[in-house]
């Protein structure tokens, strides 16, 4: 889309006549421009330069991308919107220079566009997206909520997206080598994934499943979580001396690195959103960060490395207990959050007639926890016996042990609480357990050595 005619010419030839007409025009939606139009300006088409490559230095201008950035920040996006909306005639795609310059002449496009003709017909998906924006389409009309399970593949370069309604893979997030932690923004528009290879936090658009931002971190990352209001992302740094990086979700900037005790393996935001809780294997320490100040509130040291954690709640929603899995312990411990001390230790049962798995445990015979949305049941993985164990809450009574496959890792339960999803690292699959029936119902093939997973609502499918 290079070398549009000058602003003055366009305003004289197109916009002024339009303003002379009295019929109402739809408003051009900023959110739609930011999330749907801007990616088109960044997209690489075979045989063509990207729009952004020329327009960073041409007319109409696009804001220069920051070093290492894959998309513009909020301030830049608003500047782009202010300029580029002048090349759209609200309600009339067929009169909008934005749509006519790169459109083939035989499809009704202009005679010449110095950036080439990108679309052969008006049925091209990109052209239709731009036309939707010009007609006044909004993000609310363009997106629909869908619950998804996200499965990272620890020895691969992708993430599988599973529809829990059908238990089928419905999408793949590509180009993230050694994805580690994963979480979903509360509004469902973004997915955050820690990228071990690049040492970045990769931000993925929930609709397109494309990485649109890579945020440099202070070191090699492990797990990640997002604040309850979606404004901040907390990333555990598994590199000495250890830290939790705080990412501003609006500006896509790493705004603070909180020093903690030891390299961080996992980090979680408590259900009430008041704390970010980080665990270190090397230091055997739990570090609790106050999310209102992003300062370390307190630290608790246990007798072994801190592995996955989960949280029970008091009736008022505040954190009651931290359930913690430890290095070289086949079970979990319970930490009283207010008292800041271990109060209980539970060993997972041995399984009669089943040979204990001892290879490739990486110091964690039990490495996955999940609590049902109603808070009444805890699930834990056993890599010793290729199974998951269910416990009742709050009394921690064993309910059942269910075989699921070789080397079960992380667990996630979608919001409806019907099914448990288990990353089966040794089988390159995600297992599905029916929670009510307490039985394995399916194994879904995914990528290489699946480990961390997450579930929640994404704004994905078009309603058009």
N, C-alpha and C positions, 0 to 999 in steps of 0.2 A: 504494500500500500504506500509506495513511495511517491513523493512529489505531487501531492494534491495541489490544485490551483490555490492561489493565495486566499487568505481569510477574507480580504476585502471583496474579491471577485465573488466568492461563494455567497457572502452575505448579500451582495447586490443582486446576484442572479437567482438565488433560491430562497433565502430566509426572509428577505424583505417582502417579496410577493406573498409569501405564506402568511406573514403577520397581517397583511391587508385583508385576509379572509376572516370572516366573522365566526365560522363554525369552531366549536371548542376542540382543542387538541389534547391528547393524553399527556400526562407527565412522564418524563423519562426517569426511570428508577435507578438510583445510584447503586443500590445493592446488586441489582441485575448486571449493571455495567461492570462492577468490580469483579463479581464471581463468574460471569459468563462471557462478557465481551472482551475483557482484558486478556484472558487466556488465548483467544483467537489472535490477538495482536502479538502474542508471544510464540504462537505455534509455528513449527517448521514444516513446510509442505515440500514434497519432492520437487526438485528443480527450481525452487524459489527461495529467495532470502526471506528471513522473518521480517514482519512489519517493523518490529522494534529496532532492528539493526539499522535501518535507514532513518526512521522517524525520531530516533534519539538525537539526530543531527539535522533533520529536515522539517518540513511543514506539512500538516500540523504537528507540533512537537509532542513527543512522549518523554516523560521523565526518565533520566538515565538510571539504569539499574545499579544498585550498590554492588560493590565487589562481593562476589559469592552469592548474591541474591538471585532467586529464580523468578521473583515477581515483585511488584512494587509494594511499599508499605502504605499505611492508611493515608498519610499526608500526600504522598505522590499519587495515589489512586484518585483522590479528590481533585488534584490539579489536572490529571488526565481527563477526568469526567468533565470538568469545566470547559476544556478546549474541545473535546471530541463531540460533545453534545451539539455544538454549533454546526456539525456536518451531518446532522440527522434532522429530518423534517418530521416532527411528531405526528404519528398516525399515517404517514405516507412513505413506506419503504421505497416505492418506485420513484420517488423524487428526492431521495436522500443520497448525497454524494458518497457517504460512507459505504453504501451498498452498491452504488453504480460504478464507481471508478474501478474496483477490482473484478467486476462482473463481465463475462464475455459479451462482445457486441451482439452476437446472434441471440443472446438471452435478454437483450435490452440494456446492456451496459454502455458506458461512455465509449467514445472512439478510441481513447488512449489513456493508459495509466502507466506512469514511468516505473511503477513497481511490478508491472505484469498483471495478467488476468488470472486470479486465483480460483474463480468459480465458473464452471461451464454452464451452470443453470441455476435457476432460483430454487430448485429443490435441494441444492447442496445444504447439508446440515448446518454448516457455519453461516451461510447466508440466511437460513431460516432463524438461527439464533439471533442474528443482528436484526432481522425483520421483527422478531418478537419484541426486542427491546424498543425499537422505534414505535411499535404499536402500543407501547405502554405496559408490556408484560412485567410482572414483578416476581421476585424470588418465591413469594408465597404461592403464586399460581404455577410456578415451575417445578416445585419440589414437593415430594410426598414423603411422609415418615415411613421408615421400614426398619424393623429390628434386624440386626446382623450380628454374627459371631465372627471375630477377626482372629486369624491364626497365623502367628509369625513362624517362620522357618529358620531356625538358628544356624543351620549350615548352608543356607541358600541365599537368594537375593530377591525374595518376594514374600508377600503376605496373602493368604487365601481368605476370601470373603464368603461366608456361609449364610444361607437363608435358613433360619431355624424352623420355618414353616414347612419346608420341604427337605431339609437337611442335604441340600445340594450346594456345591460351589457355584456362586453367581458372579464372581469377579475376582480379579487378581491385581494387587498393587505391586508393580514392578520396580526394578532399579533401586533397590535398597539392599546392599550387600551386608550380610550379617545383621538383620533387624533384631533388636533385642526387646525393649519394652514397648508397649502399645497402650494407648488410651483414647477415648472419644470425647470431644468437646461437649459440654452440656447441651448446647443448642443443636448438636447433630450435624454441623456443617463441616467439621474438620476432624481428621484423625492425626494424632501425634505419635511418631515412631522414632525411637532412638536408633541411630545409624552408627554401628560400631566401626565400620570401615572408614567412614569419613569423619567420625567424631562430631556428628551434627545431630540436631533434632530436626527430623524431616516432617514437614507439614503437608498433609494430603487433603485434597478437596474430596469431600464425601460423595459428591455426585459423579465426578469424572474418574475418581480413584487415581489421580495423578499427583505426584509430588510437585508442589508449586513454591516451596520455600525450604531452604536448608540453613539452619541457624547454627553457627559455630559454638562449640561448647568448650569448657575449660579443660576437658580431658576425655578419655574414653568413657562413654556412657554405659549404664546398665538400664535399670527400670525407670519408669516415668509415670507421673499422674498429673491431673489437672485440678485446679481449684474449683469449688462448687459453682462459682459465678462465671467460670470460664475465662477470667482475666489473666490468670497466671498458670504456667506449666512448671512443674518441679521435676528436675532430672537428677538422678543419682549418678555421681562420677566415680567410677571404679578405677581410680588411679590415685596413687599416693600424692599428697597426704589425705585426700578424700574431701568431698564437698557435695553440696546440693546446689545446682545452678537454678536460678529463677529466671524464667523467660516471660517477657511481657507479650501476651497473646495478641495485642493490638498492633504494636510496632514491630513485632518479630525480632526483638532484641534481647540479648542475654544481659539482664540488668543487674544481676547480683550473683555472687558465688558464696554461699554460706559455708564457712568452715565447720566441719564436724569431726567426730572421733572415728578415724579409719576410713578406708575406701568403701564407697557405698554400693551395695548389691541391689537393694530394693528400696523404693520410696513410695509412700502412699499418703493420700490426703484422707483424714478421718471422715467418717460419715457426716459429722456436723460441720465439716469444713474449717474447723478452728486450728488444726495442726497438720503439718506434714511430718510424717514419721519415717525415718530412714534407718536402715540396718546395715551394719558392717560385718562381714565374715572375718576379716583380719583382726579387728579390734574387739569382736564379740559384743558390740555395743549397739544400743538403740538410741538414736538422737531424735529429739522431738523439737520441731521448729514451730514457733507461733506464726501463723499465716497473716496475722494483722500487721506484724512488724518484720517478718522474714528474718527473725533473730532466733538463735538457739535458746530454747526454754529450759530443757533438762536432758540429761543423759543417764541411761541405765546400762550397766555392764552385766552380762550373764556369763555362764561358764563355757560357752561354745559359740561358734560363728552364727550370726543371725541370717536366717534364710527367709522364705516367704512369711508374710504376716496377714492377719485378718482382724476385724474389730467387732466386738459386741457393743450394744448400746444400752444406756439407761432409758427409763420411760420418757425422760425429757429430751431424748435424742443425743445427749452427750456421750462421750466415749466411756464405756465401762471397763472393758478388758482388751488387751492386745493378745491375740493367739499367735504364738511364734514357733516356727520350726527351726531346729538347730542343726549345725553340722554334726554328722556322725551319730545322730539320734533318730531312731525309728519311731517318731511320734511328734508331740508338740507340748509346749508349756503355755501356761496362762499367766499373764501379767496383769495385776490390778493397776489400772491407769492412774487413779487418784493416789494410791499408796506408793506407786512406783516400785513395785517389788513382785517377784514371782510368787504365786500362791498355789499353783497346781502343776503337776507334770503327768502326762498320759502317754503310755507306750502303745503303739498300734499292735494288734494281735498278730501272732504267727499264724500261718495258714497251714493246717495239717495236710500232708500229702503233696505239698507244693515246694519244690526246691528253691531255696533262697537265691535270688539274683545278687551277685556281688561285683560283676564287671561294670565298669563305666559309671559308677555311682557319683563320682566327682564330690565325694564327701557328704552327700545328701541322700540318705536312704528314703527320706520323706520330703517331697519338694513341691507342694501345691496345696492351697487352701481355698475354700469358698464357703460362704454362708448364704443360705436361701434368702430371698428378699423379705420374707416374713420374720426372719431372725430366729427360726425354730430349729434349724438343722445345720450342722457343720459337716463339710466334706474334706477329707484329707487323702493325699496320694501315698501309696506304698510302692517304692521302686524295688524293695526287697521281694515283694510278691506280686508285682504287676497288677495292682488292684487299687481301688478306692474304698475308703471306709466312711460310713455315715454315722454321725453322733447326734443325739438330741441335745438341744439347748433349752434352758441354761444348765442342765444337770450333767452334761457330757457323758451320757450313757451310750454305749455302742449299739447301733441298730443293725448294721449289716456290712459285710465286706463283699465287694463285687469285682471279679476279674475283668480287666479292660484291655490289657495288651502290654507289650514290652516297653519298660521305662516310661511310666506315666509321669507327666510333669505338671504344668499349671492347669488350673481349673477356672471355668467361668460359667455363670448362670445368667441367662437373659432375664429381663425384667418380669416376665410372667411366671418365673419360678418353676416351669414344667420340666425342663431338661438341664442336665449337667453336661458340659463339654470338656473333654479331657484331652490334652495334648499328649499323644503317644509317640514319644521321640524315637523309639526303636522300631516302630512300624510305619513311620512317615504317614501318620493318619491322625484324625481327630475322632475320638470315640464319643458317642452320644448315649447318655444314661437317662432313662425315664425315671424321674425322681419319685413319682407316686408309686410306680410298680417296683422301683429299685431293681432295675435290670438293664443290661446293655442292649440297646436296640439297633445300633448301626455304627459302622466305622467309615469315615469319609476320607478318601485319599487326599493328601495335601502335598506339601513340599518336603525338603530335606531337613530332617531332625526338628520337627515342630516342638516349640517349648512355650513361650509366653503367649497368652491369648487374652481377649477382652470381648465384651458384648455390650450392646446398647442400641439406642435408636439413632439412625442416620437419616439425614434429609437427602434422599437419593433420587428416586424414580420420578420422571416427569409425569405430570397428570394430564398432559396433552396427548 
